Amino acid sequence: MASVLVVEDDPAIRAALIEILTGDGHVVRSAADGFSGLREVTQGPLDAVILDLGLPDLDGSDALRMIRGISQVPVLVVTARDDDAEIVRLLNAGADDYLVKPFSSGQLTARLTAVLRRVGRAVASVPGGLHEGPTATQGPMVVGELRVDAMARTAHLGGRELHLTRREFDLLAYLAGNAGCVVSKRKILTEVWRESYVDDATIDVHLSALRRKLGERAIRPRYLHTVRGVGIKLVTPP
């Protein structure tokens, strides 16, 4: 059972989400606009927020950034926008996952369960509730000018800190822990996402964001190399 905040302005959709979540055994709070949702975030402990982007008083992506300014509660974004650029923008703004409308109750339940499972592992393992990546028991990993500290959840390139989302960091830490080895996307889904229903496009979105923050492109890679038909490997640039 988790405490979940639903931020959705449409009464019918809000009621349907509440019914699904309470049916799954969660305790649900709700808000009909962005500022009310922000107040709810400050009112007491929450395990997750389901945030619609089409809010009447505040753009949902702005609400997401404001939530991130006051809390690290996992946020599952609900959006009708499904292009890669928009998804990358949302992940960079702090979303933990996203659902594209329309979606089924099963998809909502599965996505929320996966988010809660990941954060639940982290809270149990790391003092202060910090999220633990897949290689957090290792010491800092150095690949060329890239330094990834899984325990501190920091990554630096040439001494400059990289500002990564939770998912981006977990992916980078996993690849750094397997530096020089080709890792299949299926292996990444199993070891990083720890779920089988996420498609390859989700990994591609995160890899694209990582490449941009590493200052490279897929056509001119330095650290992240795609081995066509096999997978991805993180290497020291020549």
C-alpha positions in Angstrom: 0.0 0.0 0.0 1.3 3.4 -0.9 0.2 7.0 -0.5 -0.4 8.5 -3.9 -1.3 12.0 -5.0 -3.3 12.4 -8.2 -3.1 15.8 -9.9 -5.7 15.9 -12.7 -8.2 18.6 -13.6 -10.8 16.5 -15.4 -13.3 15.2 -12.7 -14.1 12.0 -14.6 -10.5 11.1 -15.3 -9.6 12.0 -11.7 -12.4 9.8 -10.3 -11.3 6.9 -12.6 -7.7 7.1 -11.5 -8.7 7.3 -7.8 -10.9 4.2 -8.3 -8.1 2.2 -9.9 -5.6 3.2 -7.3 -7.9 2.6 -4.3 -8.8 -0.7 -5.9 -5.1 -1.6 -5.8 -5.0 -0.8 -2.1 -3.4 2.6 -2.2 -4.3 5.6 -0.1 -5.1 8.3 -2.6 -5.1 12.1 -2.3 -6.1 14.3 -5.2 -5.8 17.9 -6.5 -7.6 19.5 -9.5 -4.9 22.0 -10.4 -1.1 22.5 -10.2 -0.9 24.8 -7.2 -3.2 22.6 -5.2 -1.0 19.7 -6.1 2.1 21.5 -4.9 0.4 22.3 -1.6 -0.5 18.6 -1.2 3.2 17.7 -1.8 4.1 19.9 1.2 1.4 18.6 3.5 2.7 15.2 4.4 4.6 12.1 3.2 3.8 10.8 -0.3 5.1 7.7 -2.0 4.3 8.8 -5.6 2.6 11.6 -7.6 0.6 11.0 -10.8 0.8 14.3 -12.6 -1.3 15.3 -15.7 0.4 17.9 -17.9 -2.8 19.6 -19.1 -3.6 21.6 -15.9 -5.8 24.7 -16.0 -3.5 27.0 -13.9 0.0 25.7 -14.5 1.7 23.9 -17.2 2.4 20.4 -16.0 6.1 20.5 -16.9 6.4 23.6 -14.8 4.5 21.9 -11.9 7.0 19.0 -12.3 10.0 21.3 -11.9 8.4 23.0 -8.9 7.7 19.6 -7.2 11.4 18.7 -7.8 12.4 21.9 -6.1 10.7 20.8 -2.8 10.6 17.0 -3.0 12.2 13.9 -4.5 8.9 12.0 -4.4 8.6 9.8 -7.6 6.5 11.4 -10.3 4.6 9.5 -13.0 3.7 11.9 -15.7 0.5 11.5 -17.7 0.7 13.1 -21.1 -0.9 13.1 -24.6 2.4 14.1 -26.1 4.4 11.2 -27.3 7.3 12.6 -29.4 10.9 11.8 -28.3 11.8 15.5 -27.7 8.9 16.0 -25.3 9.7 12.7 -23.4 13.3 13.7 -23.1 12.3 17.1 -21.8 10.0 15.6 -19.2 12.7 13.1 -18.0 15.2 15.9 -17.8 12.7 17.9 -15.7 12.6 15.2 -13.1 9.9 12.7 -14.2 10.5 9.1 -13.1 8.3 7.6 -15.8 5.5 8.6 -18.1 2.2 7.3 -19.5 0.9 8.4 -22.9 -2.9 8.8 -23.1 -5.0 6.8 -23.6 -3.8 4.1 -21.3 -5.3 1.1 -19.6 -5.7 0.5 -15.9 -3.2 -2.3 -16.2 -0.6 0.0 -17.7 -1.1 2.5 -14.9 -0.9 -0.2 -12.2 2.3 -1.7 -13.8 4.1 1.6 -14.2 3.3 2.8 -10.7 4.2 -0.6 -9.2 7.6 -0.5 -11.0 8.3 3.0 -9.8 7.4 2.2 -6.2 9.5 -1.0 -6.4 12.6 0.9 -7.5 12.3 3.6 -4.9 11.4 1.0 -2.2 14.7 -0.7 -2.8 16.5 2.5 -2.5 14.9 3.7 0.7 15.7 0.5 2.4 19.3 0.5 1.2 20.6 4.0 1.4 20.6 6.4 4.4 18.2 9.3 4.0 16.2 7.6 1.3 18.5 8.3 -1.6 17.9 6.2 -4.6 20.4 3.4 -5.1 21.6 2.6 -8.6 22.4 -0.9 -9.8 26.1 -0.6 -8.9 25.9 1.4 -5.6 27.9 -1.1 -3.7 31.0 -0.4 -5.9 33.4 2.4 -5.5 33.8 5.3 -7.9 34.2 4.1 -11.5 36.5 5.9 -13.9 36.3 5.6 -17.7 38.6 8.1 -19.4 37.6 11.6 -18.1 34.3 10.2 -16.8 34.0 9.5 -13.1 30.8 7.9 -11.8 30.3 7.5 -8.0 27.3 5.2 -7.4 27.2 5.7 -3.7 27.2 9.5 -3.9 25.1 9.4 -7.1 27.3 11.8 -8.9 28.9 11.8 -12.3 31.6 14.1 -13.5 33.2 14.5 -17.0 36.5 16.3 -17.0 35.8 17.6 -13.5 32.4 19.0 -14.6 29.4 17.6 -12.8 26.8 16.0 -15.1 23.2 16.8 -14.1 21.4 13.5 -14.8 17.9 12.3 -14.1 17.5 9.3 -11.8 17.1 7.0 -14.8 20.0 8.5 -16.7 22.3 8.0 -13.7 21.2 4.4 -13.2 21.9 3.6 -16.8 25.2 5.4 -16.9 26.3 3.7 -13.6 25.4 0.3 -15.0 27.3 0.9 -18.2 30.3 2.2 -16.3 30.2 -0.9 -14.1 30.4 -3.0 -17.3 32.8 -0.6 -19.2 34.3 -2.2 -22.3 31.6 -4.8 -22.5 28.7 -4.8 -25.0 25.4 -4.9 -23.0 22.2 -5.8 -24.8 19.1 -3.7 -24.4 17.3 -6.7 -23.0 20.0 -7.0 -20.3 19.6 -3.3 -19.5 15.8 -3.7 -19.1 16.4 -6.6 -16.7 19.2 -5.1 -14.7 18.4 -1.4 -14.7 14.7 -1.1 -15.3 14.1 -4.5 -13.7 10.9 -5.0 -15.8 10.1 -6.7 -19.1 7.3 -4.6 -20.5 9.4 -1.4 -21.2 10.2 -1.2 -24.9 13.6 -0.5 -26.5 12.5 3.0 -27.4 12.6 4.0 -23.7 16.2 3.0 -23.5 16.9 4.9 -26.8 15.4 8.0 -25.3 17.7 7.8 -22.2 20.7 7.0 -24.3 20.1 10.0 -26.5 19.9 12.2 -23.4 23.1 10.7 -22.0 24.9 11.3 -25.2 23.9 14.9 -25.3 25.1 15.5 -21.7 28.3 13.7 -22.5 28.8 16.1 -25.4 28.5 13.5 -28.2 26.1 12.2 -30.8 25.3 8.8 -32.0 26.9 9.4 -35.4 30.1 10.6 -33.6 30.3 8.6 -30.4 33.1 9.0 -27.8 32.0 7.1 -24.7 28.7 5.4 -25.8 29.0 3.1 -28.7 26.2 1.2 -30.3 27.1 -2.2 -31.6 24.4 -2.8 -34.2 22.2 -5.7 -33.5 24.0 -6.5 -30.2 23.8 -3.6 -27.7 25.6 -0.7 -26.1 29.1 -0.3 -24.6 30.8 2.4 -22.7 34.5 2.8 -23.6 37.4 5.1 -22.9 37.7 7.5 -25.9 40.9 7.0 -27.9 
